[in-house]
Amino acid sequence: MVNQSGYQDPLGVLRSVPEGRRAKIAELINLIAAKGAMSRAEAMGELGWSRTLVTRVATVLLDEGLLAEDVPAGSGRRGRPTAQLRLVVGRAATIGIDFGYRSVRTILASVDHTILASDERELGDDYGPDSGLARARQMIDGMLKDVGVDWSDIVGAGIAISGPIDYENNAPSLDSLLPHWGGDVVARAREHLPCPIVLGNDTRLACYAELLWGAGRDFDNFLYVKLHSGVGGAFVLNRRIVSGASGVAGEVGHMVVVPGGERCRCGGRGCLETVVGVPAIMRGLSIAYGHEPDWREVLQRLRSGDAATQEAFGDAHEVIGRATASLCNILNPAAVILGGALSRASNDIEGQVAEGIRSHALPACAETPVRLGALGRSAAALGAVGAVLMKGIV
């Protein structure tokens, strides 16, 4: 079955439901698919329904075997534990794809948020959409075969790419950031993937994954900063990612920190990315090393206590701290969450960025806590899974 937005209904949820009740049934199912198991009271708050309406709709789905209601083991709460409504999904699943700087990561997940399989493959530095999507299709076919899921069970695939996106045309809005990815990425993806496609910015999707499943679960408002080959960001306000007027809010990597500095791939000069992006750090270290290192060598030298490497990372952390302090003054987040390769490289980045905030932020923001993202390299691909679930499965 396919709904009006074109999504398949592999659960068969709506087949036996009277037409007049389908909208409410779909609302509750899509809410639980997007946000995971929840109590009836939480569903009331999210949907703005009365307790009677939640009970009526949940009862239909419980009777049909499409929802189950149970108490999570080890809830750790005082008093009577709260029962949670969760989906009973059969084989319905979704796909997340993250196209990184030199690699592609794929995740296959059940619509109840269970990870079924994942894969990661290296690609060339200058790969384009066709070669990347072809490799992703091979990886997904292998995962489907391994877990016994068919393409007919897939409700959609989310795709994460770097840089701002023109969502009206499903295309990168800055060709300089993705020189080989011009044009409609969704249309190109449909040539390789026989399912609905959702496109998103990798940093925003990683932020969404941290909000849903990772370090952002305990914060209603936080700033997410991705420190990788590129530097990006996203701001969460009242559990929602702020989009901005044209959907590109949070591009913190292109705030100017060195006026007239090095030319950035966005076309500007002195952007934060040109100072603390992984390629910038490696270029600086090539002088100290006497050759161009790869990231593995840099990490090995960092962990062995190499003085030049430690100094380079310390300098980067100091710049990140100063830039983040300014963002804290503007946004006043409850926390700062760091993601990306640079955040995982050293054990002291949390403390050094927090010290930068204490030194440079206003007193009201100076103690903003800094946390590492909890989802590691899989964050953007997981966020792509979440984007499909947020779009709706029925």
Contacts in CASP RR format, 6 or more apart in sequence:
PFRMAT RR
TARGET T0000
AUTHOR 0000-0000-0000
METHOD contacts of the structure
MODEL  1
MVNQSGYQDPLGVLRSVPEGRRAKIAELINLIAAKGAMSRAEAMGELGWS
RTLVTRVATVLLDEGLLAEDVPAGSGRRGRPTAQLRLVVGRAATIGIDFG
YRSVRTILASVDHTILASDERELGDDYGPDSGLARARQMIDGMLKDVGVD
WSDIVGAGIAISGPIDYENNAPSLDSLLPHWGGDVVARAREHLPCPIVLG
NDTRLACYAELLWGAGRDFDNFLYVKLHSGVGGAFVLNRRIVSGASGVAG
EVGHMVVVPGGERCRCGGRGCLETVVGVPAIMRGLSIAYGHEPDWREVLQ
RLRSGDAATQEAFGDAHEVIGRATASLCNILNPAAVILGGALSRASNDIE
GQVAEGIRSHALPACAETPVRLGALGRSAAALGAVGAVLMKGIV
1 8 0 8 1.000
1 9 0 8 1.000
1 12 0 8 1.000
1 14 0 8 1.000
1 15 0 8 1.000
2 8 0 8 1.000
2 9 0 8 1.000
3 9 0 8 1.000
3 14 0 8 1.000
3 26 0 8 1.000
3 394 0 8 1.000
5 391 0 8 1.000
5 392 0 8 1.000
6 196 0 8 1.000
7 155 0 8 1.000
7 156 0 8 1.000
7 196 0 8 1.000
7 391 0 8 1.000
7 392 0 8 1.000
7 393 0 8 1.000
7 394 0 8 1.000
8 152 0 8 1.000
8 154 0 8 1.000
8 155 0 8 1.000
8 156 0 8 1.000
8 195 0 8 1.000
8 196 0 8 1.000
9 15 0 8 1.000
9 393 0 8 1.000
9 394 0 8 1.000
10 91 0 8 1.000
10 92 0 8 1.000
10 152 0 8 1.000
10 153 0 8 1.000
10 154 0 8 1.000
10 155 0 8 1.000
11 29 0 8 1.000
11 66 0 8 1.000
11 89 0 8 1.000
11 90 0 8 1.000
11 92 0 8 1.000
11 111 0 8 1.000
11 393 0 8 1.000
11 394 0 8 1.000
12 394 0 8 1.000
13 25 0 8 1.000
13 26 0 8 1.000
13 29 0 8 1.000
13 61 0 8 1.000
13 64 0 8 1.000
13 66 0 8 1.000
13 394 0 8 1.000
14 22 0 8 1.000
14 25 0 8 1.000
14 26 0 8 1.000
14 394 0 8 1.000
16 64 0 8 1.000
17 25 0 8 1.000
17 60 0 8 1.000
21 57 0 8 1.000
21 60 0 8 1.000
24 53 0 8 1.000
24 57 0 8 1.000
25 57 0 8 1.000
25 60 0 8 1.000
25 61 0 8 1.000
25 394 0 8 1.000
26 394 0 8 1.000
27 47 0 8 1.000
27 57 0 8 1.000
28 43 0 8 1.000
28 47 0 8 1.000
28 54 0 8 1.000
28 57 0 8 1.000
28 58 0 8 1.000
28 61 0 8 1.000
29 61 0 8 1.000
29 66 0 8 1.000
29 87 0 8 1.000
29 393 0 8 1.000
29 394 0 8 1.000
30 389 0 8 1.000
30 392 0 8 1.000
30 393 0 8 1.000
30 394 0 8 1.000
31 38 0 8 1.000
31 43 0 8 1.000
31 46 0 8 1.000
31 47 0 8 1.000
32 38 0 8 1.000
32 43 0 8 1.000
32 67 0 8 1.000
32 85 0 8 1.000
32 86 0 8 1.000
32 87 0 8 1.000
33 87 0 8 1.000
33 111 0 8 1.000
33 112 0 8 1.000
33 389 0 8 1.000
33 392 0 8 1.000
33 393 0 8 1.000
34 386 0 8 1.000
34 389 0 8 1.000
34 390 0 8 1.000
34 392 0 8 1.000
35 46 0 8 1.000
35 212 0 8 1.000
36 86 0 8 1.000
36 87 0 8 1.000
36 112 0 8 1.000
36 113 0 8 1.000
36 212 0 8 1.000
37 72 0 8 1.000
37 84 0 8 1.000
37 85 0 8 1.000
37 86 0 8 1.000
37 87 0 8 1.000
37 112 0 8 1.000
38 46 0 8 1.000
38 84 0 8 1.000
38 85 0 8 1.000
39 82 0 8 1.000
39 83 0 8 1.000
39 84 0 8 1.000
39 85 0 8 1.000
40 51 0 8 1.000
40 54 0 8 1.000
40 55 0 8 1.000
40 58 0 8 1.000
40 83 0 8 1.000
40 85 0 8 1.000
41 51 0 8 1.000
41 82 0 8 1.000
43 49 0 8 1.000
43 54 0 8 1.000
43 58 0 8 1.000
43 85 0 8 1.000
44 50 0 8 1.000
44 51 0 8 1.000
44 54 0 8 1.000
47 54 0 8 1.000
49 57 0 8 1.000
58 67 0 8 1.000
58 69 0 8 1.000
58 85 0 8 1.000
61 67 0 8 1.000
62 68 0 8 1.000
62 69 0 8 1.000
65 88 0 8 1.000
66 87 0 8 1.000
66 88 0 8 1.000
67 85 0 8 1.000
67 86 0 8 1.000
67 87 0 8 1.000
67 88 0 8 1.000
68 85 0 8 1.000
68 86 0 8 1.000
68 88 0 8 1.000
69 83 0 8 1.000
69 84 0 8 1.000
69 85 0 8 1.000
69 86 0 8 1.000
70 83 0 8 1.000
70 84 0 8 1.000
70 86 0 8 1.000
71 81 0 8 1.000
71 82 0 8 1.000
71 83 0 8 1.000
71 84 0 8 1.000
72 81 0 8 1.000
72 84 0 8 1.000
75 81 0 8 1.000
75 82 0 8 1.000
86 112 0 8 1.000
87 111 0 8 1.000
87 112 0 8 1.000
88 112 0 8 1.000
89 110 0 8 1.000
89 111 0 8 1.000
89 112 0 8 1.000
90 110 0 8 1.000
91 110 0 8 1.000
91 148 0 8 1.000
91 149 0 8 1.000
91 150 0 8 1.000
91 153 0 8 1.000
92 110 0 8 1.000
92 111 0 8 1.000
92 153 0 8 1.000
92 155 0 8 1.000
92 393 0 8 1.000
93 108 0 8 1.000
93 109 0 8 1.000
93 110 0 8 1.000
93 111 0 8 1.000
93 116 0 8 1.000
93 149 0 8 1.000
93 153 0 8 1.000
93 154 0 8 1.000
93 155 0 8 1.000
94 108 0 8 1.000
94 109 0 8 1.000
94 110 0 8 1.000
94 111 0 8 1.000
94 154 0 8 1.000
94 155 0 8 1.000
94 156 0 8 1.000
94 157 0 8 1.000
94 158 0 8 1.000
94 385 0 8 1.000
94 386 0 8 1.000
94 388 0 8 1.000
94 389 0 8 1.000
94 393 0 8 1.000
95 106 0 8 1.000
95 107 0 8 1.000
95 108 0 8 1.000
95 109 0 8 1.000
95 140 0 8 1.000
95 154 0 8 1.000
95 156 0 8 1.000
95 157 0 8 1.000
95 158 0 8 1.000
95 193 0 8 1.000
95 195 0 8 1.000
95 384 0 8 1.000
95 385 0 8 1.000
95 388 0 8 1.000
96 106 0 8 1.000
96 107 0 8 1.000
96 108 0 8 1.000
96 109 0 8 1.000
96 157 0 8 1.000
96 158 0 8 1.000
96 159 0 8 1.000
96 160 0 8 1.000
96 381 0 8 1.000
96 382 0 8 1.000
96 383 0 8 1.000
96 384 0 8 1.000
96 385 0 8 1.000
96 388 0 8 1.000
97 104 0 8 1.000
97 105 0 8 1.000
97 106 0 8 1.000
97 107 0 8 1.000
97 136 0 8 1.000
97 140 0 8 1.000
97 157 0 8 1.000
97 158 0 8 1.000
97 159 0 8 1.000
97 160 0 8 1.000
97 381 0 8 1.000
97 384 0 8 1.000
98 104 0 8 1.000
98 105 0 8 1.000
98 106 0 8 1.000
98 160 0 8 1.000
98 202 0 8 1.000
98 205 0 8 1.000
98 378 0 8 1.000
98 380 0 8 1.000
98 381 0 8 1.000
98 384 0 8 1.000
99 132 0 8 1.000
99 136 0 8 1.000
99 159 0 8 1.000
99 160 0 8 1.000
99 161 0 8 1.000
99 162 0 8 1.000
99 202 0 8 1.000
100 162 0 8 1.000
100 202 0 8 1.000
100 229 0 8 1.000
100 380 0 8 1.000
101 125 0 8 1.000
101 162 0 8 1.000
101 228 0 8 1.000
101 229 0 8 1.000
101 230 0 8 1.000
102 122 0 8 1.000
102 123 0 8 1.000
102 124 0 8 1.000
102 125 0 8 1.000
103 120 0 8 1.000
103 121 0 8 1.000
103 122 0 8 1.000
103 123 0 8 1.000
104 120 0 8 1.000
104 121 0 8 1.000
104 123 0 8 1.000
104 132 0 8 1.000
104 135 0 8 1.000
104 136 0 8 1.000
104 139 0 8 1.000
105 118 0 8 1.000
105 119 0 8 1.000
105 120 0 8 1.000
105 377 0 8 1.000
105 378 0 8 1.000
105 380 0 8 1.000
105 381 0 8 1.000
106 118 0 8 1.000
106 119 0 8 1.000
106 120 0 8 1.000
106 136 0 8 1.000
106 139 0 8 1.000
106 140 0 8 1.000
106 143 0 8 1.000
106 381 0 8 1.000
107 115 0 8 1.000
107 117 0 8 1.000
107 118 0 8 1.000
107 378 0 8 1.000
107 381 0 8 1.000
107 382 0 8 1.000
107 384 0 8 1.000
107 385 0 8 1.000
108 115 0 8 1.000
108 116 0 8 1.000
108 117 0 8 1.000
108 118 0 8 1.000
108 140 0 8 1.000
108 143 0 8 1.000
108 144 0 8 1.000
108 147 0 8 1.000
108 149 0 8 1.000
109 115 0 8 1.000
109 116 0 8 1.000
109 382 0 8 1.000
109 385 0 8 1.000
110 116 0 8 1.000
111 155 0 8 1.000
111 389 0 8 1.000
111 393 0 8 1.000
113 213 0 8 1.000
113 389 0 8 1.000
116 143 0 8 1.000
116 147 0 8 1.000
116 149 0 8 1.000
117 143 0 8 1.000
117 146 0 8 1.000
117 147 0 8 1.000
118 143 0 8 1.000
118 378 0 8 1.000
118 381 0 8 1.000
119 139 0 8 1.000
119 142 0 8 1.000
119 143 0 8 1.000
120 377 0 8 1.000
121 135 0 8 1.000
121 139 0 8 1.000
123 131 0 8 1.000
123 132 0 8 1.000
123 135 0 8 1.000
126 179 0 8 1.000
126 180 0 8 1.000
127 180 0 8 1.000
128 180 0 8 1.000
128 181 0 8 1.000
129 180 0 8 1.000
129 181 0 8 1.000
129 182 0 8 1.000
129 185 0 8 1.000
129 188 0 8 1.000
129 189 0 8 1.000
130 188 0 8 1.000
133 188 0 8 1.000
133 189 0 8 1.000
133 191 0 8 1.000
133 192 0 8 1.000
133 193 0 8 1.000
134 192 0 8 1.000
136 192 0 8 1.000
136 193 0 8 1.000
137 192 0 8 1.000
137 193 0 8 1.000
140 157 0 8 1.000
140 193 0 8 1.000
144 150 0 8 1.000
144 151 0 8 1.000
151 194 0 8 1.000
151 195 0 8 1.000
154 195 0 8 1.000
155 195 0 8 1.000
155 196 0 8 1.000
155 388 0 8 1.000
155 392 0 8 1.000
155 393 0 8 1.000
156 195 0 8 1.000
156 196 0 8 1.000
156 197 0 8 1.000
156 198 0 8 1.000
156 388 0 8 1.000
157 189 0 8 1.000
157 193 0 8 1.000
157 195 0 8 1.000
157 196 0 8 1.000
157 197 0 8 1.000
157 198 0 8 1.000
157 384 0 8 1.000
157 388 0 8 1.000
158 197 0 8 1.000
158 198 0 8 1.000
158 199 0 8 1.000
158 200 0 8 1.000
158 384 0 8 1.000
158 385 0 8 1.000
158 386 0 8 1.000
158 387 0 8 1.000
158 388 0 8 1.000
159 185 0 8 1.000
159 186 0 8 1.000
159 189 0 8 1.000
159 197 0 8 1.000
159 198 0 8 1.000
159 199 0 8 1.000
159 200 0 8 1.000
159 384 0 8 1.000
160 200 0 8 1.000
160 201 0 8 1.000
160 202 0 8 1.000
160 205 0 8 1.000
160 206 0 8 1.000
160 380 0 8 1.000
160 381 0 8 1.000
160 383 0 8 1.000
160 384 0 8 1.000
161 172 0 8 1.000
161 178 0 8 1.000
161 181 0 8 1.000
161 185 0 8 1.000
161 199 0 8 1.000
161 200 0 8 1.000
161 201 0 8 1.000
161 202 0 8 1.000
162 177 0 8 1.000
162 178 0 8 1.000
162 201 0 8 1.000
162 202 0 8 1.000
162 203 0 8 1.000
162 229 0 8 1.000
162 230 0 8 1.000
163 172 0 8 1.000
163 173 0 8 1.000
163 174 0 8 1.000
163 177 0 8 1.000
163 178 0 8 1.000
163 201 0 8 1.000
163 202 0 8 1.000
163 203 0 8 1.000
163 251 0 8 1.000
164 172 0 8 1.000
164 173 0 8 1.000
164 174 0 8 1.000
164 177 0 8 1.000
164 201 0 8 1.000
164 247 0 8 1.000
164 248 0 8 1.000
164 251 0 8 1.000
165 171 0 8 1.000
165 172 0 8 1.000
165 173 0 8 1.000
165 199 0 8 1.000
165 200 0 8 1.000
165 201 0 8 1.000
165 247 0 8 1.000
165 248 0 8 1.000
166 172 0 8 1.000
166 173 0 8 1.000
167 199 0 8 1.000
167 247 0 8 1.000
169 183 0 8 1.000
169 184 0 8 1.000
170 183 0 8 1.000
170 184 0 8 1.000
170 185 0 8 1.000
170 186 0 8 1.000
170 187 0 8 1.000
170 199 0 8 1.000
171 181 0 8 1.000
171 182 0 8 1.000
171 183 0 8 1.000
171 184 0 8 1.000
171 185 0 8 1.000
172 178 0 8 1.000
172 181 0 8 1.000
172 182 0 8 1.000
172 183 0 8 1.000
172 185 0 8 1.000
173 248 0 8 1.000
174 266 0 8 1.000
175 182 0 8 1.000
176 265 0 8 1.000
176 266 0 8 1.000
176 267 0 8 1.000
177 265 0 8 1.000
177 266 0 8 1.000
185 199 0 8 1.000
186 197 0 8 1.000
186 199 0 8 1.000
189 197 0 8 1.000
189 199 0 8 1.000
190 197 0 8 1.000
196 388 0 8 1.000
196 391 0 8 1.000
198 384 0 8 1.000
198 387 0 8 1.000
198 388 0 8 1.000
198 391 0 8 1.000
200 384 0 8 1.000
200 387 0 8 1.000
201 248 0 8 1.000
202 226 0 8 1.000
202 380 0 8 1.000
203 224 0 8 1.000
203 226 0 8 1.000
203 232 0 8 1.000
203 233 0 8 1.000
203 234 0 8 1.000
203 250 0 8 1.000
203 380 0 8 1.000
204 233 0 8 1.000
204 234 0 8 1.000
204 241 0 8 1.000
205 379 0 8 1.000
205 380 0 8 1.000
205 382 0 8 1.000
205 383 0 8 1.000
205 384 0 8 1.000
205 386 0 8 1.000
205 387 0 8 1.000
206 224 0 8 1.000
206 226 0 8 1.000
206 234 0 8 1.000
206 339 0 8 1.000
206 340 0 8 1.000
206 375 0 8 1.000
206 379 0 8 1.000
206 380 0 8 1.000
206 382 0 8 1.000
206 383 0 8 1.000
207 224 0 8 1.000
207 226 0 8 1.000
207 233 0 8 1.000
207 234 0 8 1.000
207 236 0 8 1.000
207 241 0 8 1.000
207 337 0 8 1.000
208 234 0 8 1.000
208 241 0 8 1.000
208 383 0 8 1.000
208 386 0 8 1.000
208 387 0 8 1.000
208 390 0 8 1.000
209 375 0 8 1.000
209 378 0 8 1.000
209 379 0 8 1.000
209 380 0 8 1.000
209 382 0 8 1.000
209 383 0 8 1.000
209 385 0 8 1.000
209 386 0 8 1.000
210 216 0 8 1.000
210 224 0 8 1.000
210 337 0 8 1.000
210 373 0 8 1.000
210 374 0 8 1.000
210 375 0 8 1.000
210 379 0 8 1.000
211 217 0 8 1.000
211 222 0 8 1.000
211 236 0 8 1.000
211 239 0 8 1.000
211 241 0 8 1.000
212 383 0 8 1.000
212 386 0 8 1.000
213 374 0 8 1.000
213 375 0 8 1.000
213 382 0 8 1.000
214 373 0 8 1.000
214 374 0 8 1.000
214 375 0 8 1.000
215 337 0 8 1.000
215 371 0 8 1.000
215 372 0 8 1.000
215 373 0 8 1.000
215 374 0 8 1.000
215 375 0 8 1.000
216 222 0 8 1.000
216 236 0 8 1.000
216 335 0 8 1.000
216 337 0 8 1.000
216 371 0 8 1.000
216 374 0 8 1.000
219 236 0 8 1.000
219 333 0 8 1.000
219 334 0 8 1.000
219 335 0 8 1.000
219 337 0 8 1.000
220 236 0 8 1.000
220 238 0 8 1.000
220 239 0 8 1.000
220 334 0 8 1.000
221 236 0 8 1.000
221 237 0 8 1.000
221 238 0 8 1.000
221 332 0 8 1.000
221 333 0 8 1.000
221 334 0 8 1.000
222 235 0 8 1.000
222 236 0 8 1.000
222 333 0 8 1.000
222 334 0 8 1.000
222 335 0 8 1.000
222 336 0 8 1.000
222 337 0 8 1.000
223 233 0 8 1.000
223 234 0 8 1.000
223 235 0 8 1.000
223 236 0 8 1.000
223 324 0 8 1.000
223 327 0 8 1.000
223 328 0 8 1.000
223 331 0 8 1.000
223 333 0 8 1.000
223 335 0 8 1.000
223 336 0 8 1.000
223 337 0 8 1.000
224 233 0 8 1.000
224 234 0 8 1.000
224 235 0 8 1.000
224 236 0 8 1.000
224 336 0 8 1.000
224 337 0 8 1.000
224 339 0 8 1.000
225 231 0 8 1.000
225 232 0 8 1.000
225 233 0 8 1.000
225 252 0 8 1.000
225 320 0 8 1.000
225 324 0 8 1.000
225 336 0 8 1.000
225 337 0 8 1.000
225 338 0 8 1.000
225 339 0 8 1.000
226 232 0 8 1.000
226 233 0 8 1.000
226 338 0 8 1.000
226 339 0 8 1.000
226 340 0 8 1.000
227 276 0 8 1.000
227 277 0 8 1.000
227 278 0 8 1.000
227 320 0 8 1.000
227 338 0 8 1.000
227 339 0 8 1.000
227 340 0 8 1.000
227 341 0 8 1.000
227 342 0 8 1.000
227 343 0 8 1.000
228 277 0 8 1.000
228 278 0 8 1.000
228 339 0 8 1.000
228 340 0 8 1.000
228 341 0 8 1.000
228 342 0 8 1.000
229 277 0 8 1.000
229 278 0 8 1.000
229 279 0 8 1.000
229 341 0 8 1.000
230 253 0 8 1.000
230 273 0 8 1.000
230 277 0 8 1.000
230 278 0 8 1.000
230 279 0 8 1.000
231 252 0 8 1.000
231 253 0 8 1.000
231 271 0 8 1.000
231 272 0 8 1.000
231 273 0 8 1.000
231 276 0 8 1.000
231 277 0 8 1.000
232 250 0 8 1.000
232 251 0 8 1.000
232 252 0 8 1.000
232 253 0 8 1.000
232 273 0 8 1.000
233 250 0 8 1.000
233 251 0 8 1.000
233 252 0 8 1.000
233 253 0 8 1.000
234 241 0 8 1.000
234 242 0 8 1.000
234 249 0 8 1.000
234 250 0 8 1.000
235 241 0 8 1.000
235 242 0 8 1.000
235 249 0 8 1.000
235 250 0 8 1.000
235 331 0 8 1.000
235 333 0 8 1.000
236 242 0 8 1.000
236 333 0 8 1.000
242 249 0 8 1.000
242 250 0 8 1.000
243 249 0 8 1.000
252 272 0 8 1.000
252 323 0 8 1.000
252 327 0 8 1.000
253 271 0 8 1.000
253 272 0 8 1.000
253 273 0 8 1.000
254 264 0 8 1.000
254 266 0 8 1.000
254 268 0 8 1.000
254 271 0 8 1.000
254 272 0 8 1.000
254 273 0 8 1.000
255 271 0 8 1.000
255 272 0 8 1.000
255 323 0 8 1.000
255 326 0 8 1.000
256 268 0 8 1.000
256 269 0 8 1.000
256 270 0 8 1.000
256 271 0 8 1.000
256 272 0 8 1.000
257 270 0 8 1.000
257 271 0 8 1.000
257 272 0 8 1.000
257 275 0 8 1.000
257 319 0 8 1.000
257 322 0 8 1.000
257 323 0 8 1.000
258 269 0 8 1.000
258 270 0 8 1.000
258 274 0 8 1.000
258 275 0 8 1.000
259 269 0 8 1.000
259 270 0 8 1.000
260 269 0 8 1.000
260 270 0 8 1.000
261 269 0 8 1.000
261 270 0 8 1.000
261 274 0 8 1.000
262 269 0 8 1.000
262 270 0 8 1.000
262 274 0 8 1.000
262 275 0 8 1.000
262 280 0 8 1.000
263 269 0 8 1.000
263 270 0 8 1.000
263 274 0 8 1.000
264 270 0 8 1.000
264 271 0 8 1.000
264 273 0 8 1.000
264 274 0 8 1.000
265 273 0 8 1.000
266 273 0 8 1.000
272 319 0 8 1.000
272 320 0 8 1.000
272 323 0 8 1.000
273 280 0 8 1.000
274 280 0 8 1.000
275 316 0 8 1.000
275 319 0 8 1.000
276 316 0 8 1.000
276 319 0 8 1.000
276 320 0 8 1.000
276 342 0 8 1.000
277 316 0 8 1.000
277 342 0 8 1.000
278 295 0 8 1.000
278 341 0 8 1.000
278 342 0 8 1.000
281 298 0 8 1.000
281 312 0 8 1.000
281 313 0 8 1.000
281 316 0 8 1.000
281 342 0 8 1.000
282 292 0 8 1.000
282 293 0 8 1.000
282 294 0 8 1.000
282 295 0 8 1.000
282 298 0 8 1.000
284 312 0 8 1.000
285 293 0 8 1.000
285 298 0 8 1.000
285 308 0 8 1.000
285 309 0 8 1.000
285 312 0 8 1.000
286 292 0 8 1.000
286 293 0 8 1.000
288 308 0 8 1.000
288 309 0 8 1.000
288 312 0 8 1.000
289 297 0 8 1.000
289 301 0 8 1.000
289 308 0 8 1.000
293 301 0 8 1.000
295 341 0 8 1.000
298 309 0 8 1.000
298 345 0 8 1.000
299 345 0 8 1.000
301 308 0 8 1.000
301 309 0 8 1.000
302 309 0 8 1.000
302 310 0 8 1.000
302 313 0 8 1.000
302 345 0 8 1.000
302 346 0 8 1.000
313 345 0 8 1.000
313 346 0 8 1.000
313 349 0 8 1.000
314 352 0 8 1.000
316 342 0 8 1.000
317 346 0 8 1.000
317 348 0 8 1.000
317 349 0 8 1.000
317 352 0 8 1.000
317 353 0 8 1.000
318 352 0 8 1.000
318 356 0 8 1.000
320 349 0 8 1.000
320 352 0 8 1.000
320 353 0 8 1.000
321 352 0 8 1.000
321 353 0 8 1.000
321 355 0 8 1.000
321 356 0 8 1.000
321 357 0 8 1.000
321 360 0 8 1.000
322 356 0 8 1.000
322 359 0 8 1.000
322 360 0 8 1.000
324 336 0 8 1.000
324 353 0 8 1.000
324 356 0 8 1.000
324 357 0 8 1.000
324 370 0 8 1.000
325 356 0 8 1.000
325 357 0 8 1.000
325 359 0 8 1.000
325 360 0 8 1.000
325 361 0 8 1.000
325 365 0 8 1.000
326 360 0 8 1.000
326 361 0 8 1.000
327 333 0 8 1.000
328 336 0 8 1.000
328 357 0 8 1.000
328 361 0 8 1.000
328 362 0 8 1.000
328 365 0 8 1.000
328 368 0 8 1.000
329 361 0 8 1.000
329 362 0 8 1.000
329 365 0 8 1.000
332 364 0 8 1.000
332 365 0 8 1.000
333 368 0 8 1.000
334 368 0 8 1.000
334 369 0 8 1.000
335 368 0 8 1.000
335 369 0 8 1.000
335 370 0 8 1.000
335 371 0 8 1.000
336 353 0 8 1.000
336 357 0 8 1.000
336 368 0 8 1.000
336 369 0 8 1.000
336 370 0 8 1.000
336 371 0 8 1.000
337 370 0 8 1.000
337 371 0 8 1.000
337 372 0 8 1.000
337 373 0 8 1.000
338 349 0 8 1.000
338 350 0 8 1.000
338 353 0 8 1.000
338 370 0 8 1.000
338 371 0 8 1.000
338 372 0 8 1.000
338 373 0 8 1.000
339 372 0 8 1.000
339 373 0 8 1.000
339 376 0 8 1.000
339 379 0 8 1.000
340 376 0 8 1.000
340 377 0 8 1.000
340 379 0 8 1.000
342 349 0 8 1.000
343 349 0 8 1.000
343 372 0 8 1.000
343 373 0 8 1.000
344 372 0 8 1.000
344 376 0 8 1.000
349 372 0 8 1.000
350 370 0 8 1.000
350 371 0 8 1.000
350 372 0 8 1.000
351 370 0 8 1.000
353 370 0 8 1.000
354 368 0 8 1.000
354 369 0 8 1.000
354 370 0 8 1.000
357 365 0 8 1.000
357 366 0 8 1.000
357 367 0 8 1.000
357 368 0 8 1.000
357 370 0 8 1.000
358 366 0 8 1.000
358 367 0 8 1.000
361 368 0 8 1.000
373 379 0 8 1.000
375 382 0 8 1.000
END
